[in-house]
Amino acid sequence: MNWSKVKNILIVIFLILNIVLAYMNYQKSTKTYTLSNQQESNIKNLLYENNIMLYTLLPKRYPPMKKLTLAPVSFSEDERKAILKNFFNNNDGISIYIENIEPGIIQTVYKMDGKKIGFSDGRITYKEEPDTSNQIINSKEDAKRLADNFLRKMDYDLSALKIDYTEEGKGQYKFLYYEIYKDDYIYNSYVEIFIKPGGIEYANIYKMKPVKYTEFSRSIYAPDEILFGFMNQIKKIEDSNNIIVIQKIDIGYLFESEEMIANGGEAVPYYRITLADGRSFFINAYTNKIALKN
């Protein structure tokens, strides 16, 4: 008997078995953390019976997630100069001073021709005095183009942002852009832009950079479980006769305290439920408890 040939055959069989087992484990894992059509139908019916309308698609996958360490972005001198060059024609006549914009937050502010740009770790503020006699914004599309151009001047890659919320009234618009990291929202890293008919009035930029994931993954609640928990918790603060409309549900990372925004730290997976009235509820994906709302 040719033992060498037999050995080769056995090795091939062993490799095939490993591939088959790996595929079966993958299929099992995928099925375990995938929302079924029946689960989705059940939670929709239950919400409907409790005056909660669901007008959005639910996340289908909910695999275990790690925490994500985030740090506030520090803007170098070169980065500041590049941004200032995009907004000011030249450096002549720029006033530079220190301003305390919030308790404990001090910015270096650059001002010229009615525009102010302030820098601090993880934060940029922008203020302008729009020309009220010159209306350049006539539609939401005009406002969106102006907002996108502003972000490019701030050195943003628009493909790495997701426009999340717009508000309009009396010719005024507010846009909210969130940064995305590996398909997940970074809820503490966003840009808020307020636009009037004469142009941009102000913008607040909160910029965090992902550093690393923590070592261990933890199971998270499924979307239907999150909605069930939301239903029970919202009943405590809302009139049971009110109809609640859910327009969006997504998942991302959020700091569990405001203090962490200044220094960075571990962000936790959170679901966010956005209602038709503009309110957003953040629900800890590990514990299924409402932590914040805005």
SEVEX-466635 format. One record per residue (C-alpha): x, y, z; residue in one letter. Coordinates in Angstrom, 2 decimals, padded with zeros to 5 digits. Layout:
<tordrens>
<tordren><east>X</east><north>Y</north><up>Z</up><code>A</code></tordren>
...
</tordrens>
This chain:
<tordrens>
<tordren><east>000.00</east><north>000.00</north><up>000.00</up><code>M</code></tordren>
<tordren><east>001.19</east><north>003.50</north><up>-000.87</up><code>N</code></tordren>
<tordren><east>001.11</east><north>005.14</north><up>002.59</up><code>W</code></tordren>
<tordren><east>002.24</east><north>008.48</north><up>001.22</up><code>S</code></tordren>
<tordren><east>-000.79</east><north>008.61</north><up>-001.07</up><code>K</code></tordren>
<tordren><east>-003.11</east><north>007.54</north><up>001.76</up><code>V</code></tordren>
<tordren><east>-001.67</east><north>010.25</north><up>004.02</up><code>K</code></tordren>
<tordren><east>-002.29</east><north>012.90</north><up>001.36</up><code>N</code></tordren>
<tordren><east>-005.89</east><north>011.75</north><up>000.94</up><code>I</code></tordren>
<tordren><east>-006.45</east><north>011.88</north><up>004.71</up><code>L</code></tordren>
<tordren><east>-005.02</east><north>015.41</north><up>004.85</up><code>I</code></tordren>
<tordren><east>-007.39</east><north>016.52</north><up>002.08</up><code>V</code></tordren>
<tordren><east>-010.36</east><north>014.95</north><up>003.90</up><code>I</code></tordren>
<tordren><east>-009.31</east><north>016.64</north><up>007.15</up><code>F</code></tordren>
<tordren><east>-009.11</east><north>020.04</north><up>005.44</up><code>L</code></tordren>
<tordren><east>-012.53</east><north>019.57</north><up>003.83</up><code>I</code></tordren>
<tordren><east>-014.07</east><north>018.62</north><up>007.20</up><code>L</code></tordren>
<tordren><east>-012.57</east><north>021.73</north><up>008.80</up><code>N</code></tordren>
<tordren><east>-013.99</east><north>023.93</north><up>006.05</up><code>I</code></tordren>
<tordren><east>-017.44</east><north>022.34</north><up>006.41</up><code>V</code></tordren>
<tordren><east>-017.38</east><north>022.73</north><up>010.21</up><code>L</code></tordren>
<tordren><east>-016.25</east><north>026.34</north><up>009.95</up><code>A</code></tordren>
<tordren><east>-019.09</east><north>027.08</north><up>007.51</up><code>Y</code></tordren>
<tordren><east>-021.64</east><north>025.36</north><up>009.78</up><code>M</code></tordren>
<tordren><east>-020.43</east><north>027.38</north><up>012.78</up><code>N</code></tordren>
<tordren><east>-020.65</east><north>030.57</north><up>010.74</up><code>Y</code></tordren>
<tordren><east>-024.20</east><north>029.75</north><up>009.66</up><code>Q</code></tordren>
<tordren><east>-025.17</east><north>028.96</north><up>013.24</up><code>K</code></tordren>
<tordren><east>-023.63</east><north>032.20</north><up>014.51</up><code>S</code></tordren>
<tordren><east>-025.31</east><north>034.24</north><up>011.77</up><code>T</code></tordren>
<tordren><east>-028.69</east><north>032.72</north><up>012.53</up><code>K</code></tordren>
<tordren><east>-028.25</east><north>033.20</north><up>016.27</up><code>T</code></tordren>
<tordren><east>-027.71</east><north>036.94</north><up>015.98</up><code>Y</code></tordren>
<tordren><east>-030.18</east><north>037.69</north><up>013.19</up><code>T</code></tordren>
<tordren><east>-033.66</east><north>039.13</north><up>013.72</up><code>L</code></tordren>
<tordren><east>-036.23</east><north>036.79</north><up>012.16</up><code>S</code></tordren>
<tordren><east>-039.26</east><north>037.96</north><up>010.19</up><code>N</code></tordren>
<tordren><east>-041.49</east><north>036.47</north><up>012.87</up><code>Q</code></tordren>
<tordren><east>-039.71</east><north>038.43</north><up>015.62</up><code>Q</code></tordren>
<tordren><east>-040.11</east><north>041.62</north><up>013.60</up><code>E</code></tordren>
<tordren><east>-043.79</east><north>040.97</north><up>012.94</up><code>S</code></tordren>
<tordren><east>-044.48</east><north>040.18</north><up>016.61</up><code>N</code></tordren>
<tordren><east>-042.87</east><north>043.36</north><up>017.94</up><code>I</code></tordren>
<tordren><east>-044.62</east><north>045.54</north><up>015.33</up><code>K</code></tordren>
<tordren><east>-048.01</east><north>044.12</north><up>016.33</up><code>N</code></tordren>
<tordren><east>-047.26</east><north>044.58</north><up>020.03</up><code>L</code></tordren>
<tordren><east>-046.16</east><north>048.18</north><up>019.54</up><code>L</code></tordren>
<tordren><east>-049.26</east><north>048.90</north><up>017.46</up><code>Y</code></tordren>
<tordren><east>-051.48</east><north>047.58</north><up>020.26</up><code>E</code></tordren>
<tordren><east>-049.78</east><north>050.08</north><up>022.57</up><code>N</code></tordren>
<tordren><east>-050.19</east><north>053.14</north><up>020.31</up><code>N</code></tordren>
<tordren><east>-046.60</east><north>053.02</north><up>019.02</up><code>I</code></tordren>
<tordren><east>-046.20</east><north>053.13</north><up>015.25</up><code>M</code></tordren>
<tordren><east>-042.99</east><north>051.81</north><up>013.69</up><code>L</code></tordren>
<tordren><east>-042.17</east><north>053.52</north><up>010.38</up><code>Y</code></tordren>
<tordren><east>-038.63</east><north>052.32</north><up>009.81</up><code>T</code></tordren>
<tordren><east>-036.60</east><north>049.22</north><up>009.06</up><code>L</code></tordren>
<tordren><east>-035.07</east><north>047.43</north><up>012.02</up><code>L</code></tordren>
<tordren><east>-031.40</east><north>046.43</north><up>012.23</up><code>P</code></tordren>
<tordren><east>-031.28</east><north>042.77</north><up>011.23</up><code>K</code></tordren>
<tordren><east>-027.99</east><north>041.80</north><up>012.86</up><code>R</code></tordren>
<tordren><east>-027.03</east><north>042.13</north><up>016.53</up><code>Y</code></tordren>
<tordren><east>-023.73</east><north>040.25</north><up>017.09</up><code>P</code></tordren>
<tordren><east>-021.77</east><north>040.73</north><up>020.33</up><code>P</code></tordren>
<tordren><east>-020.01</east><north>044.11</north><up>020.45</up><code>M</code></tordren>
<tordren><east>-016.91</east><north>045.45</north><up>022.14</up><code>K</code></tordren>
<tordren><east>-016.59</east><north>048.84</north><up>023.75</up><code>K</code></tordren>
<tordren><east>-014.71</east><north>051.42</north><up>021.67</up><code>L</code></tordren>
<tordren><east>-012.09</east><north>053.77</north><up>023.09</up><code>T</code></tordren>
<tordren><east>-012.48</east><north>057.32</north><up>021.75</up><code>L</code></tordren>
<tordren><east>-010.21</east><north>060.33</north><up>022.18</up><code>A</code></tordren>
<tordren><east>-010.84</east><north>064.02</north><up>021.41</up><code>P</code></tordren>
<tordren><east>-009.01</east><north>065.18</north><up>018.29</up><code>V</code></tordren>
<tordren><east>-006.16</east><north>067.63</north><up>018.89</up><code>S</code></tordren>
<tordren><east>-005.77</east><north>070.08</north><up>016.02</up><code>F</code></tordren>
<tordren><east>-002.15</east><north>070.76</north><up>015.08</up><code>S</code></tordren>
<tordren><east>-000.92</east><north>074.18</north><up>014.04</up><code>E</code></tordren>
<tordren><east>-000.77</east><north>073.06</north><up>010.39</up><code>D</code></tordren>
<tordren><east>-004.33</east><north>071.72</north><up>010.54</up><code>E</code></tordren>
<tordren><east>-005.57</east><north>074.98</north><up>012.00</up><code>R</code></tordren>
<tordren><east>-003.78</east><north>077.01</north><up>009.32</up><code>K</code></tordren>
<tordren><east>-005.25</east><north>074.86</north><up>006.56</up><code>A</code></tordren>
<tordren><east>-008.78</east><north>075.38</north><up>007.90</up><code>I</code></tordren>
<tordren><east>-008.27</east><north>079.12</north><up>008.43</up><code>L</code></tordren>
<tordren><east>-006.98</east><north>079.46</north><up>004.87</up><code>K</code></tordren>
<tordren><east>-010.24</east><north>077.95</north><up>003.58</up><code>N</code></tordren>
<tordren><east>-012.32</east><north>080.60</north><up>005.35</up><code>F</code></tordren>
<tordren><east>-010.11</east><north>083.71</north><up>005.35</up><code>F</code></tordren>
<tordren><east>-008.52</east><north>085.03</north><up>002.16</up><code>N</code></tordren>
<tordren><east>-005.29</east><north>085.92</north><up>003.97</up><code>N</code></tordren>
<tordren><east>-003.85</east><north>086.09</north><up>007.46</up><code>N</code></tordren>
<tordren><east>-003.62</east><north>089.87</north><up>007.51</up><code>D</code></tordren>
<tordren><east>-005.98</east><north>091.40</north><up>010.02</up><code>G</code></tordren>
<tordren><east>-006.90</east><north>088.20</north><up>011.88</up><code>I</code></tordren>
<tordren><east>-007.56</east><north>088.82</north><up>015.57</up><code>S</code></tordren>
<tordren><east>-006.46</east><north>086.01</north><up>017.89</up><code>I</code></tordren>
<tordren><east>-007.66</east><north>085.70</north><up>021.47</up><code>Y</code></tordren>
<tordren><east>-008.69</east><north>083.22</north><up>024.16</up><code>I</code></tordren>
<tordren><east>-012.35</east><north>082.67</north><up>024.96</up><code>E</code></tordren>
<tordren><east>-014.12</east><north>080.62</north><up>027.62</up><code>N</code></tordren>
<tordren><east>-017.08</east><north>079.19</north><up>025.68</up><code>I</code></tordren>
<tordren><east>-018.34</east><north>076.88</north><up>028.43</up><code>E</code></tordren>
<tordren><east>-017.31</east><north>076.14</north><up>032.01</up><code>P</code></tordren>
<tordren><east>-013.93</east><north>074.43</north><up>031.73</up><code>G</code></tordren>
<tordren><east>-013.67</east><north>074.80</north><up>027.92</up><code>I</code></tordren>
<tordren><east>-011.24</east><north>077.42</north><up>026.65</up><code>I</code></tordren>
<tordren><east>-010.74</east><north>078.02</north><up>022.93</up><code>Q</code></tordren>
<tordren><east>-008.21</east><north>079.83</north><up>020.82</up><code>T</code></tordren>
<tordren><east>-010.38</east><north>082.03</north><up>018.60</up><code>V</code></tordren>
<tordren><east>-009.51</east><north>083.52</north><up>015.20</up><code>Y</code></tordren>
<tordren><east>-011.71</east><north>086.40</north><up>014.01</up><code>K</code></tordren>
<tordren><east>-011.87</east><north>088.43</north><up>010.80</up><code>M</code></tordren>
<tordren><east>-014.55</east><north>089.93</north><up>008.53</up><code>D</code></tordren>
<tordren><east>-017.40</east><north>088.91</north><up>010.82</up><code>G</code></tordren>
<tordren><east>-016.29</east><north>085.26</north><up>011.03</up><code>K</code></tordren>
<tordren><east>-015.06</east><north>083.51</north><up>014.19</up><code>K</code></tordren>
<tordren><east>-013.43</east><north>080.08</north><up>014.34</up><code>I</code></tordren>
<tordren><east>-012.51</east><north>078.64</north><up>017.74</up><code>G</code></tordren>
<tordren><east>-010.34</east><north>075.58</north><up>018.40</up><code>F</code></tordren>
<tordren><east>-009.99</east><north>073.36</north><up>021.47</up><code>S</code></tordren>
<tordren><east>-009.33</east><north>069.65</north><up>021.87</up><code>D</code></tordren>
<tordren><east>-012.19</east><north>067.74</north><up>020.23</up><code>G</code></tordren>
<tordren><east>-014.12</east><north>070.91</north><up>019.45</up><code>R</code></tordren>
<tordren><east>-014.44</east><north>073.60</north><up>016.78</up><code>I</code></tordren>
<tordren><east>-016.95</east><north>076.44</north><up>016.93</up><code>T</code></tordren>
<tordren><east>-017.83</east><north>078.64</north><up>013.98</up><code>Y</code></tordren>
<tordren><east>-019.85</east><north>081.86</north><up>014.00</up><code>K</code></tordren>
<tordren><east>-020.67</east><north>084.25</north><up>011.21</up><code>E</code></tordren>
<tordren><east>-022.84</east><north>087.32</north><up>010.72</up><code>E</code></tordren>
<tordren><east>-024.96</east><north>086.48</north><up>007.64</up><code>P</code></tordren>
<tordren><east>-025.83</east><north>089.38</north><up>005.34</up><code>D</code></tordren>
<tordren><east>-029.56</east><north>089.84</north><up>005.98</up><code>T</code></tordren>
<tordren><east>-029.90</east><north>091.99</north><up>002.85</up><code>S</code></tordren>
<tordren><east>-028.55</east><north>089.26</north><up>000.58</up><code>N</code></tordren>
<tordren><east>-030.65</east><north>086.09</north><up>000.57</up><code>Q</code></tordren>
<tordren><east>-028.58</east><north>083.21</north><up>-000.80</up><code>I</code></tordren>
<tordren><east>-030.68</east><north>080.36</north><up>000.63</up><code>I</code></tordren>
<tordren><east>-033.98</east><north>079.80</north><up>-001.15</up><code>N</code></tordren>
<tordren><east>-034.54</east><north>076.10</north><up>-000.55</up><code>S</code></tordren>
<tordren><east>-033.48</east><north>073.11</north><up>001.50</up><code>K</code></tordren>
<tordren><east>-031.25</east><north>072.07</north><up>-001.41</up><code>E</code></tordren>
<tordren><east>-029.43</east><north>075.42</north><up>-001.29</up><code>D</code></tordren>
<tordren><east>-028.89</east><north>074.98</north><up>002.45</up><code>A</code></tordren>
<tordren><east>-027.64</east><north>071.42</north><up>002.01</up><code>K</code></tordren>
<tordren><east>-025.09</east><north>072.49</north><up>-000.63</up><code>R</code></tordren>
<tordren><east>-023.83</east><north>075.26</north><up>001.65</up><code>L</code></tordren>
<tordren><east>-023.55</east><north>072.84</north><up>004.59</up><code>A</code></tordren>
<tordren><east>-021.66</east><north>070.27</north><up>002.49</up><code>D</code></tordren>
<tordren><east>-019.26</east><north>072.92</north><up>001.23</up><code>N</code></tordren>
<tordren><east>-018.67</east><north>074.10</north><up>004.80</up><code>F</code></tordren>
<tordren><east>-017.75</east><north>070.54</north><up>005.82</up><code>L</code></tordren>
<tordren><east>-015.28</east><north>070.24</north><up>002.96</up><code>R</code></tordren>
<tordren><east>-013.62</east><north>073.47</north><up>004.11</up><code>K</code></tordren>
<tordren><east>-013.38</east><north>071.88</north><up>007.55</up><code>M</code></tordren>
<tordren><east>-011.48</east><north>069.00</north><up>005.92</up><code>D</code></tordren>
<tordren><east>-014.27</east><north>066.42</north><up>006.27</up><code>Y</code></tordren>
<tordren><east>-014.72</east><north>063.46</north><up>003.96</up><code>D</code></tordren>
<tordren><east>-018.47</east><north>063.54</north><up>003.28</up><code>L</code></tordren>
<tordren><east>-018.49</east><north>059.78</north><up>002.62</up><code>S</code></tordren>
<tordren><east>-017.51</east><north>059.23</north><up>006.28</up><code>A</code></tordren>
<tordren><east>-020.51</east><north>061.23</north><up>007.51</up><code>L</code></tordren>
<tordren><east>-024.19</east><north>060.45</north><up>007.67</up><code>K</code></tordren>
<tordren><east>-026.68</east><north>063.28</north><up>007.61</up><code>I</code></tordren>
<tordren><east>-029.05</east><north>062.44</north><up>010.38</up><code>D</code></tordren>
<tordren><east>-031.43</east><north>065.26</north><up>011.08</up><code>Y</code></tordren>
<tordren><east>-032.71</east><north>068.40</north><up>009.42</up><code>T</code></tordren>
<tordren><east>-035.06</east><north>070.99</north><up>010.84</up><code>E</code></tordren>
<tordren><east>-036.59</east><north>073.83</north><up>008.92</up><code>E</code></tordren>
<tordren><east>-038.89</east><north>076.74</north><up>009.55</up><code>G</code></tordren>
<tordren><east>-039.17</east><north>080.37</north><up>008.43</up><code>K</code></tordren>
<tordren><east>-036.38</east><north>079.86</north><up>005.90</up><code>G</code></tordren>
<tordren><east>-034.00</east><north>078.50</north><up>008.52</up><code>Q</code></tordren>
<tordren><east>-032.35</east><north>075.08</north><up>008.53</up><code>Y</code></tordren>
<tordren><east>-030.43</east><north>072.97</north><up>011.01</up><code>K</code></tordren>
<tordren><east>-028.35</east><north>070.03</north><up>009.80</up><code>F</code></tordren>
<tordren><east>-026.82</east><north>067.32</north><up>011.93</up><code>L</code></tordren>
<tordren><east>-024.03</east><north>065.11</north><up>010.55</up><code>Y</code></tordren>
<tordren><east>-022.62</east><north>062.11</north><up>012.44</up><code>Y</code></tordren>
<tordren><east>-019.29</east><north>060.42</north><up>011.86</up><code>E</code></tordren>
<tordren><east>-019.45</east><north>056.71</north><up>011.06</up><code>I</code></tordren>
<tordren><east>-016.85</east><north>054.13</north><up>012.07</up><code>Y</code></tordren>
<tordren><east>-017.11</east><north>050.63</north><up>010.56</up><code>K</code></tordren>
<tordren><east>-020.83</east><north>051.17</north><up>009.86</up><code>D</code></tordren>
<tordren><east>-021.59</east><north>052.28</north><up>013.43</up><code>D</code></tordren>
<tordren><east>-022.54</east><north>055.79</north><up>014.49</up><code>Y</code></tordren>
<tordren><east>-020.19</east><north>057.70</north><up>016.77</up><code>I</code></tordren>
<tordren><east>-022.85</east><north>059.68</north><up>018.63</up><code>Y</code></tordren>
<tordren><east>-020.29</east><north>061.94</north><up>020.34</up><code>N</code></tordren>
<tordren><east>-018.64</east><north>062.91</north><up>017.05</up><code>S</code></tordren>
<tordren><east>-020.93</east><north>065.15</north><up>015.04</up><code>Y</code></tordren>
<tordren><east>-021.41</east><north>068.50</north><up>013.30</up><code>V</code></tordren>
<tordren><east>-024.37</east><north>070.78</north><up>013.90</up><code>E</code></tordren>
<tordren><east>-024.88</east><north>073.57</north><up>011.35</up><code>I</code></tordren>
<tordren><east>-027.49</east><north>076.33</north><up>011.61</up><code>F</code></tordren>
<tordren><east>-028.32</east><north>078.20</north><up>008.40</up><code>I</code></tordren>
<tordren><east>-030.36</east><north>081.35</north><up>007.81</up><code>K</code></tordren>
<tordren><east>-031.43</east><north>082.86</north><up>004.45</up><code>P</code></tordren>
<tordren><east>-028.20</east><north>084.94</north><up>004.41</up><code>G</code></tordren>
<tordren><east>-025.87</east><north>081.98</north><up>005.07</up><code>G</code></tordren>
<tordren><east>-024.38</east><north>080.01</north><up>007.95</up><code>I</code></tordren>
<tordren><east>-024.93</east><north>081.59</north><up>011.35</up><code>E</code></tordren>
<tordren><east>-023.06</east><north>079.07</north><up>013.50</up><code>Y</code></tordren>
<tordren><east>-021.70</east><north>075.54</north><up>013.60</up><code>A</code></tordren>
<tordren><east>-020.65</east><north>073.30</north><up>016.47</up><code>N</code></tordren>
<tordren><east>-018.20</east><north>070.51</north><up>015.75</up><code>I</code></tordren>
<tordren><east>-017.48</east><north>067.71</north><up>018.21</up><code>Y</code></tordren>
<tordren><east>-014.71</east><north>065.52</north><up>016.85</up><code>K</code></tordren>
<tordren><east>-013.62</east><north>062.22</north><up>018.40</up><code>M</code></tordren>
<tordren><east>-011.22</east><north>059.69</north><up>016.92</up><code>K</code></tordren>
<tordren><east>-011.55</east><north>055.92</north><up>017.43</up><code>P</code></tordren>
<tordren><east>-008.45</east><north>054.56</north><up>019.17</up><code>V</code></tordren>
<tordren><east>-009.11</east><north>050.85</north><up>019.73</up><code>K</code></tordren>
<tordren><east>-011.73</east><north>048.30</north><up>020.66</up><code>Y</code></tordren>
<tordren><east>-011.61</east><north>046.72</north><up>024.09</up><code>T</code></tordren>
<tordren><east>-010.46</east><north>043.12</north><up>024.27</up><code>E</code></tordren>
<tordren><east>-013.74</east><north>041.36</north><up>025.03</up><code>F</code></tordren>
<tordren><east>-017.10</east><north>041.31</north><up>023.25</up><code>S</code></tordren>
<tordren><east>-020.39</east><north>041.23</north><up>025.10</up><code>R</code></tordren>
<tordren><east>-023.81</east><north>040.12</north><up>023.92</up><code>S</code></tordren>
<tordren><east>-026.23</east><north>042.92</north><up>023.11</up><code>I</code></tordren>
<tordren><east>-030.01</east><north>042.94</north><up>023.17</up><code>Y</code></tordren>
<tordren><east>-031.87</east><north>042.21</north><up>019.95</up><code>A</code></tordren>
<tordren><east>-033.77</east><north>045.10</north><up>018.31</up><code>P</code></tordren>
<tordren><east>-037.16</east><north>043.60</north><up>019.21</up><code>D</code></tordren>
<tordren><east>-036.09</east><north>043.30</north><up>022.86</up><code>E</code></tordren>
<tordren><east>-034.89</east><north>046.91</north><up>022.80</up><code>I</code></tordren>
<tordren><east>-038.25</east><north>048.06</north><up>021.42</up><code>L</code></tordren>
<tordren><east>-040.13</east><north>046.01</north><up>024.00</up><code>F</code></tordren>
<tordren><east>-038.08</east><north>047.63</north><up>026.75</up><code>G</code></tordren>
<tordren><east>-038.60</east><north>051.06</north><up>025.19</up><code>F</code></tordren>
<tordren><east>-042.36</east><north>050.49</north><up>025.10</up><code>M</code></tordren>
<tordren><east>-042.46</east><north>049.64</north><up>028.81</up><code>N</code></tordren>
<tordren><east>-040.23</east><north>052.55</north><up>029.80</up><code>Q</code></tordren>
<tordren><east>-041.90</east><north>055.18</north><up>027.61</up><code>I</code></tordren>
<tordren><east>-045.26</east><north>054.38</north><up>029.22</up><code>K</code></tordren>
<tordren><east>-043.91</east><north>055.81</north><up>032.47</up><code>K</code></tordren>
<tordren><east>-043.31</east><north>059.26</north><up>030.98</up><code>I</code></tordren>
<tordren><east>-045.92</east><north>059.53</north><up>028.20</up><code>E</code></tordren>
<tordren><east>-049.72</east><north>059.70</north><up>028.24</up><code>D</code></tordren>
<tordren><east>-050.93</east><north>056.22</north><up>027.22</up><code>S</code></tordren>
<tordren><east>-053.45</east><north>057.82</north><up>024.83</up><code>N</code></tordren>
<tordren><east>-050.73</east><north>059.62</north><up>022.84</up><code>N</code></tordren>
<tordren><east>-049.67</east><north>058.02</north><up>019.57</up><code>I</code></tordren>
<tordren><east>-045.88</east><north>057.65</north><up>019.37</up><code>I</code></tordren>
<tordren><east>-044.24</east><north>057.37</north><up>015.94</up><code>V</code></tordren>
<tordren><east>-040.79</east><north>055.81</north><up>015.66</up><code>I</code></tordren>
<tordren><east>-039.04</east><north>057.09</north><up>012.54</up><code>Q</code></tordren>
<tordren><east>-035.62</east><north>055.54</north><up>012.99</up><code>K</code></tordren>
<tordren><east>-033.64</east><north>053.03</north><up>015.03</up><code>I</code></tordren>
<tordren><east>-029.89</east><north>052.64</north><up>014.69</up><code>D</code></tordren>
<tordren><east>-026.90</east><north>051.57</north><up>016.76</up><code>I</code></tordren>
<tordren><east>-023.54</east><north>053.13</north><up>017.55</up><code>G</code></tordren>
<tordren><east>-021.23</east><north>054.23</north><up>020.35</up><code>Y</code></tordren>
<tordren><east>-021.88</east><north>056.74</north><up>023.10</up><code>L</code></tordren>
<tordren><east>-020.06</east><north>057.98</north><up>026.20</up><code>F</code></tordren>
<tordren><east>-021.95</east><north>057.23</north><up>029.40</up><code>E</code></tordren>
<tordren><east>-021.08</east><north>060.61</north><up>030.96</up><code>S</code></tordren>
<tordren><east>-020.63</east><north>064.14</north><up>029.64</up><code>E</code></tordren>
<tordren><east>-017.31</east><north>064.42</north><up>031.46</up><code>E</code></tordren>
<tordren><east>-015.76</east><north>061.83</north><up>029.11</up><code>M</code></tordren>
<tordren><east>-016.21</east><north>064.11</north><up>026.09</up><code>I</code></tordren>
<tordren><east>-013.35</east><north>066.37</north><up>027.25</up><code>A</code></tordren>
<tordren><east>-010.86</east><north>063.60</north><up>027.99</up><code>N</code></tordren>
<tordren><east>-012.06</east><north>060.58</north><up>026.03</up><code>G</code></tordren>
<tordren><east>-012.61</east><north>057.05</north><up>027.29</up><code>G</code></tordren>
<tordren><east>-014.57</east><north>053.90</north><up>026.55</up><code>E</code></tordren>
<tordren><east>-017.78</east><north>054.39</north><up>024.58</up><code>A</code></tordren>
<tordren><east>-020.53</east><north>051.81</north><up>024.97</up><code>V</code></tordren>
<tordren><east>-022.84</east><north>050.34</north><up>022.28</up><code>P</code></tordren>
<tordren><east>-026.18</east><north>052.12</north><up>022.34</up><code>Y</code></tordren>
<tordren><east>-029.31</east><north>051.85</north><up>020.27</up><code>Y</code></tordren>
<tordren><east>-030.92</east><north>055.15</north><up>019.37</up><code>R</code></tordren>
<tordren><east>-034.66</east><north>055.46</north><up>018.80</up><code>I</code></tordren>
<tordren><east>-035.71</east><north>058.65</north><up>017.01</up><code>T</code></tordren>
<tordren><east>-039.34</east><north>059.78</north><up>017.17</up><code>L</code></tordren>
<tordren><east>-041.30</east><north>061.80</north><up>014.64</up><code>A</code></tordren>
<tordren><east>-041.36</east><north>064.78</north><up>017.02</up><code>D</code></tordren>
<tordren><east>-037.53</east><north>064.97</north><up>016.88</up><code>G</code></tordren>
<tordren><east>-036.77</east><north>063.40</north><up>020.25</up><code>R</code></tordren>
<tordren><east>-034.08</east><north>060.74</north><up>020.44</up><code>S</code></tordren>
<tordren><east>-033.81</east><north>058.08</north><up>023.14</up><code>F</code></tordren>
<tordren><east>-030.50</east><north>056.30</north><up>023.74</up><code>F</code></tordren>
<tordren><east>-030.76</east><north>052.76</north><up>025.09</up><code>I</code></tordren>
<tordren><east>-027.78</east><north>050.82</north><up>026.44</up><code>N</code></tordren>
<tordren><east>-027.38</east><north>047.77</north><up>024.18</up><code>A</code></tordren>
<tordren><east>-025.87</east><north>045.76</north><up>027.05</up><code>Y</code></tordren>
<tordren><east>-028.55</east><north>046.51</north><up>029.67</up><code>T</code></tordren>
<tordren><east>-031.64</east><north>047.59</north><up>027.67</up><code>N</code></tordren>
<tordren><east>-032.13</east><north>050.67</north><up>029.82</up><code>K</code></tordren>
<tordren><east>-032.85</east><north>054.19</north><up>028.61</up><code>I</code></tordren>
<tordren><east>-029.86</east><north>056.29</north><up>029.61</up><code>A</code></tordren>
<tordren><east>-030.29</east><north>059.58</north><up>027.76</up><code>L</code></tordren>
<tordren><east>-032.76</east><north>061.49</north><up>025.67</up><code>K</code></tordren>
<tordren><east>-032.52</east><north>064.72</north><up>023.72</up><code>N</code></tordren>
</tordrens>
